């Protein structure tokens, strides 16, 4: 065990009875909605107003309550100290080259935000180009986007404040490190794509919100603009909009050769997309449809003249790489370069005159290399079962970089040389832990309907299967997002405490392609909850743990997962921690970008949608008098993706309904959002409370 590690926490023979926590009683209103003749009460509707004095007072009172409870956990200070040690290791970003310079991020260990460096050679020490830690005293201003000109002389960068999804874009001169006057406001869900000559960039934005609505108002009618360097935003050119499609997200990308502007449209979070083209070599050229059927997902990897290399799931649920020319867009006219395989084609890049393909095989990464004709040229062996990312660069580059992430070690950076065909270690973080003390295994269990579902298990070597191990079961199951191996200081602390970490790859995710995703959305959403419940039952049946020792956790759509499973099977779990969850399934579409999630959920705007959603909506399936397990609802006051009202209303309802003595608490982070860009210190504080709550809830001594 590493020096100063947390001692192994033994377990009490039985879970001690817990006295009720005197949290404030929440005022009930008299709001009732009518959904197709069904009356649905919403007594805590007033908590949706994040600007009201009453809501702010409620937040303060709830935080006082949870803080008082967590302060009684004697291990809390020890947990905080150990987390700070585990977090304190150098974190390296994947380097990439533009012009004669390399750019990368670096964090010395406990810096609130990582710093952007630039160097003229990888063997030289870099200089600071942008330090987000200097933008605010508490680290709550974070870097939210970055884009370099092809020659590496200008950098567009976006910042977000207090975790909000809103972005402000600025431009910095790389040579001097000074900002230019340019500033773009009210961008969201946007990148910045430069013209090849560096004269300006394309970006996406919404209209400025009304006063008081910035964190909860509905965002629709995305637009693409062009900003010419040295001019005010008021003079930016509107390039593309679709007022007939207010729910489209729009994204603009200039091809590396500078000739084409590719405009990609997606409806909410649907996997289907549409592509449009503008020939930048011809001034005044129109935007024309390319692949605009919105019948599948399409992503352009690169182009050669007017031939585009496209990754798509059209006719291939696990995706393939094809070559397509304008005017020849029917699938019968495509040239298949990398065909669909048993594994899921996660991504392709064209670098070093090779296609580099990353595949998902049972939720971990496999990497293959291909010639420009698509013919396989070999596999890049990875030393551990993990998640590989990166492989960026330009077609003419002779090298690329990638990161390899695993459950027991942080991302290690490798450099791949296309000339030698060898990958070499470039940066390897070191910290106060012993990866060799733990084992990682993958198991397959059977869900309610007979479907085989994979699950990763991480725990100490030599674990006794006696049903007494504290176990943390994590899941997501939505939006075609796969869960893959990843390092976390929090998980490592949990392992040191004697815990088992289980990650279930539920349907609704992207682990096995489009079919796996479709099996867990809309009228099949219950499959996701059944998969998670079956994972818990398997862990108990195999004697990894037992109900009093089993906690469930997930965030965002994973918060919905935890909320739904908590209300469906409260007797199965020893503790629950839903984070920034979608809890009110009848009203999620009425805030910010929530309407975009109809692709996964449907909506209460239709009778069929209402009947489906109210059947599992965590807020609406809470039953008075039921004994719910200890629950800590975590959210943030500046979350403008899943607005905190979801968690507030769920907390108030669960507190009022609780028929047992277990605590129902909420922890509401201030000046933070959905999770991205959270300062290191705030993250450590939040994760300390997370682990402290589990220690007490699971009876760990």
Protein Blocks (a to p, Z undefined) as FASTA:
>chain_A
ZZhiacdddddfbdcdddddddddddddfbdcdeehiacddfklmmmmmmbmklmmmmmm
mmmmmmmmmmmpmklmmmmmmmmmmmmccdddddddehjbccddddfklambdcddddfb
fkbccddfbdfklmpfnopaccfbdcddfkopaccddddeehiabdcdddddfklopacf
bdcehiahiacdddfklpaccddddddddehilmmpccehiadddddehiafklpccfbd
cfklmmbccdddddfklmaccddddehjafbdcdddddfklghiacddfblnopaccddf
bdehjaccdddfehianopaddddehiacfklpccfbdcdfbdcfbdcdehhiacdddde
ehiacdddddfkopacbdcddfbdcddeejiacfklcbdcdddddfkbccddddddfklo
pacdfbdcdddddfklpccdddddddfkopacdddddddehiacehpaccddddehpghi
acdddddfklmmmmmnopacdddddehiamnojklmmmmgcjlmmmmmmmmmmmmmmmmm
nomacfklpccddehjlmmmmmmmmmmmmmlpgbdcdehiafblmlmmmgcjlmmmmmmn
opakbmklmmmmmmmomklmccehiacddddddddfklckbgcklmmmmmmmmmmmombf
bdcdddddehiafkgopafklmmmmmmmmmmmmmmmnopZZ
